[in-house]
Amino acid sequence: MNIERQLLIVEDDAAFARTLGRSFERRGYSVLLAASLEAVEILLQRHSPGYAVVDLKLNGDASGLSCVQALNSHAPDMLIVVLTGFASIATAVEAIKLGACHYLAKPSNTDDIEAAFGRTSGDTEVSLTQRSTSIKTLEWERIHQVLAETDFNISEAARRLGMHRRTLARKLEKQRVK
């Protein structure tokens, strides 16, 4: 087994994880699956994957950012891509600061993820947008910044944002990226 082609998928949606895993196996990767930070820590005792795909929001209030941090601590040269249906600038910045090489919003496919593994340095030729940010986008970014700060604890995030927990939960459901 080529350790360079060993991939860890950290995803709590078992069906999605299996599908993504099979797709990478067809491309020659040896795939390991984990659904939580605890499972990641157990796998890292026996394996040293060269690649990882980490879902940002795991079951409950768990954050994939903790997994990114643990993976980067274990192997700083590991290529880690964060994959999320809850994309925000705040969580993208934190993911990169914690050691991810790229951050992708769902839906993304195997081609997108594999291409992200290859893009480990910045690109000065990326075009700048002329569109200004809307109030809704700013609110969404602030909510995700606070969620990241509170390790995705909805109650604590709502308290810090000065809103009722149910209001925050409704806003998160409305903006969910599928």
N, C-alpha and C positions, 0 to 999 in steps of 0.2 A: 504494500500500500504506500503510495507516494504521499508523504506528510504535507508536501507543498500544495497538494490538491485536496486537503482535508478541509471541509466546510462545516461550521457549526451554525445551525438555524435555531434562534431563540424566538419562539412563537407560541402563544397559548392557544391559538386556533389549530387544533390537531389536524383537521382536514386540509387546511391551507399549508401547514408545515409539511405534511406528507406529499402533497402535490408539488410544492416547491422543491422538496428534497429529491423526488423522483426526476424532476426536470434537470436538476444539477447532476444527479447520478448519470443521466444519459450524456452529459457533457464531460464525464470522466472524473467527477469529484467523488470523494468518499464523504458521506453526509452523516453528521451527528445531530440529533434533535434534543432540544431542551425547552421546557415551558416556564421556567422560573430561574431566578438568580441562584437558588439553592441547587437546582439541577445543573446549572452551568458550573458552579464550584465543584460539584462532584465529578463532572466530566473532565474538568481541567486537571484533576488529580492523575488521570490516566492518559489524557490526550493533549496534544498541542496543535490545534488546527491553525492553518495559515490564513483562513478566511472566516468571517462571521457575518451573518445577516441577523439583525436584532430588531424586533418589533418594539416600538417606543412604549406602547401601553400594554402591559400584561394584565393577567387576571387580578381582580380586586383593585387596589390602589398602587400596585407595583409598577415601577418605572424601568423601562429598558435602559435608561441612562445609567442605572446602577450596574447593569450587566456590561455596558460599554466600558465603564470604569474598571470593573473586575477583569475583563478580557484584556484591556490595555495594560493593566498592572501585570498580568500573567505573561503577556507577550507583546511588548511595545511595537514590534514590527508586523503584527497581525493586521490584515486589511479588514476593517469593520465598516459595514454599511448599515445605517439605521433606516428601517422601512416603517412608515407610519400612515395611518388614516387620520391622524391628528396633527398635521404639519403646521408648524409656526416658526417664525424667525428665532424666537427665544430658544425653543428646544433644538433647532438646527445648530445654533451657535454653541449651546451647551454640549451637544453631541460631539461636535468637532473639537471643542476644548478638552473633552474627556478622552478623545482618542479615535473617534470615527474618521474614516477617510472620506465618507460621503453620506448624504442624507437624501432619501427619496420618498416622495409622497405616493401612497397607494392610489390607484392601482399601478403597479409596476410589474413587469414580467422578468423572466430570467435574463433576457438580453439586456434590459436596463440595469439589472443588478451586476451582471458580469462586466458590463461597460464601466459601471461605477468603480469596480475594483481596479480597473486600469487607469482611472482618473484620480491619481493620488496627489497631484500638484495643482495649484491654481491656474486659471486661464485669464490672462489680462485682456483677451479679445472678446470676452462676454459683453454683449451689448447691454447698455443701461436703459431702463424703461423710462419713458416720459410721463407715464401715468402717475398721478398723485394717489396717495393712500386714502381710502375711505375711512369714515368714522367706524363703520362696522369692522373693517379689517384691523384698525388700531385696537378696538375693543377685544377682538379675537386674539390678537397678539399679546395683549396685556393679560388676558385670562390664561393663556398658555404659559406665559412667563411665570405667573404666580403658581400655576399648577406644577411647573417644573421645580420651582423653589420649595414647594411643599411635598415633593415626591408623589404628586398626583393624589394627594389627600383632598377630596372634594370639600369636606366640611371645613378644613383649615383654609383652603383657598377661598371659599365663599366668605369666611370671616374676614380674611385679609382684604378682599375686594369690597367688603361692605354690602354684601347681598345675601339673600336667603339661599340656603343650600339647594332647595328645589328650583329656584330661579336659575342658578348656575347649571344644574343638571339639565334643565330644559334648553338652555343656550348651547350646551355641549351636544345635545341630541340634534338640535336644528342644524348645526354647522358640521356635523359628522361627514367626513369624506369617505365615500364607499368605494 
